[in-house]
Amino acid sequence: MSGDGDGGAQARRRSAHPSTAPTTGPQPLAAAHGEPVDQSDPRLLAAIDRLVGAAVGLTARMLAEADQAADLTLPQWRAVVVAGEDAEGRSVGEIAGRLGLALPSASRLVRRLVRRGLVTIAPDARDRRRTLVRLTPAGIRLRGDLLTARRELVGRLLADGPEPLPSHPLAALESIADRLAASAAAPAQPLVVEAVRGTGGPTT
């Protein structure tokens, strides 16, 4: 009898205090008033696709605007970004994997960045078979300048739009994609950043 009573009391306590464990798995996007957004909606997928394309175009525009100082290709810029994610550097193999390049192609790209004075290469002290790529002070400065310029441009595009962003997430995503795509397609304007050409030292 006492066992049954204890079990019933435990069951009542569990009922009074439902589990607060977080749910797992993907959760639906919530709109402004709580209704879920259909994640298979073609409009949503199209907006995300446009946003990804606009982000690449916006980066290409930033590189074009800094062309006189930096003159980087998009793959070279991506290598600079990846190498700068860790102060200890990234291996050539890691850069190849992140850029989707074969190891020989990544090695050639890194050597070009070395000649430009943006990175250094050295064997990994913990594994001599690995070659680490680290940004030089000029590479760190260039990476920071361009990332800051791009972030500020995106901020201006969002703040200076003709009207506020819609409250509904899908409409807001479409509006952001429109603004970024329009900016990416606009003519490039000169952007002054510090960089290194070859071994000649900083330029402006």
SULWOKA-V762560 format. One record per helix or strand of 2 or more residues. SS is the DSSP state (alpha for helix, beta for strand). FROM is the first residue (numbers start at 1). TO is the last residue. If there is no record, write none. Layout:
SS | FROM | TO
SS | FROM | TO
This chain:
alpha | 2 | 16
beta | 29 | 30
beta | 36 | 37
alpha | 42 | 65
alpha | 74 | 83
beta | 90 | 91
alpha | 92 | 99
alpha | 103 | 115
beta | 119 | 124
beta | 127 | 135
alpha | 137 | 159
alpha | 169 | 185
beta | 195 | 196
beta | 202 | 203
